Amino acid sequence: MKSNNRSRFKSITLWGFAALFLLLGLGYSSLTPIFEHSDETLHFPYIKHMADGQGLPLAIPNQLWSQEGTQPPLYYAVVAATTFWINTDNLPDHLQPNPHWRFSDARPVINDNQNVVLHV
C-alpha cells in the first residue's frame, strides 16, 4: 500500500506540474501582443511564404524574412501546414516597425519604448 500511495503522489505531482506549465504558457501567449518577440517579425513571413505555396524562401537581402531564410525548414513547414487557412492579408499592417524601439546600446535611445512593432 505504501508503494501505491507514493505512485499516486508522483502521478498527481506530474499532472500538477503539466497543468501549471500549460496554464502559464497559455497565459503568457495570450497576454503578449503579436510580434513582440524580437524575431517573430522574421519568422512569420517565412511561414507565410510557405503557407502561400511559394516553397522555400531564398536568403536574399531585403526580404521580410531576412536571415531566417537560411533556417532548416521543418518547423516552418509544420506551422505553415497548420496555419495556411488563416487570412493574413493585413500582415504588413502588423509589421510596422516602432521607430522608438531600441535593439542594442549601440543605437541611440529615442524613447526606449519596449514594443518592437506599432500596435494600432
N, C-alpha and C positions, 0 to 999 in steps of 0.2 A: 503494500500500500504506500509506503514511503516513496518508492520509486515512481509510482503513478502520480502522486501529488507533485513531485519535482518535475516530471514530464509535462504535466498540465500547466504548472507555473511558467516553464520555459516557453510553452506554446502561447500562453496568454501574453507574456512579455514580448515575444517576437511579433505577434499580431498587433500589440500596442505600439511598438516602435514603427511598424509598417504603416499603421493608421496615422501616427503622428507625422511621419515623413510625407505621406500623401497629403495630409491637411496643410502642412507648412508649404509644400511645393505648390499646391493649388492656390493658396493664399498669396504667395509671392508672385506667381504667374498672373493672377487676376488683378493685383494691385500695382504692378509695374507697368507703366504706359508702353505702348507699342514702340518698337525700335529704340529702346533706351539703353540697351547694352551696346557698347561702342562698335561692335562689328556686325550687329543684326542688319544694319543698312547695307552690308555687303553680302551676307549670306542669303537674304531673302530674294534679291534679284537673280542670283544663281538658281535658286529653287524655281522661281517664276519662269525663267528661261527654259528650264527643263519641263516644267508643267505645261508650258505652251507648245510642247512638241518640237522644240528647236534643237534638241540634242544637247551635247555637252558644250558649255560656253568656252570660248577661246580666251586665253590670257592675253588680251590686247589692252594696251594703255587706254585710259579714259572710258572704260566700260563701267556700268553700275556695280558690277561685282568685283572690280579691281583685281587684287592678287588672289582672291578666293577662287578664281577660275583655274588655279593650279591645284586645288584641293582634290583628294580622292572622291569620286562621285557617289559612292554607295549611300551615304547619309542623305545627300541631296536627292538622289533618285527615289529613295523611300518616302521622303517628305513630299516630293513633287507628286508621287503616285497617290498620296493620301490627301492632297490639297488642290489638285488640278481643277476641281469643280467650283472652287471659291472665286467669286468675282473680285479681281484685283485691279480693275481699270483705274482706280484712284490712287494707285501706288505712288506716282510722282508727288501727289499732294502730301502724302505721309512722309516722304523722304526729303522735305525741305530742311536743309541744314540750319541749325541755330547759330547765327554769327557770334553769339556771346558765349558759346561753349568752348572751354579750354581743354585741349588734349594733353598738353605737356607744359612743363615750366619754361620751355624754350620759346613758346608763343606768348606774346604779351597778354596780360589779363585785361579784358574789357569790362566784363561784369561778373565773371566766374559763375555763370549760370550752369547748373548741373544737367540740363536737358540737352541731349545730343541733337534732337530734331525739334522743329517747331510744332506744337500741338494746337490745332485750330478747332 
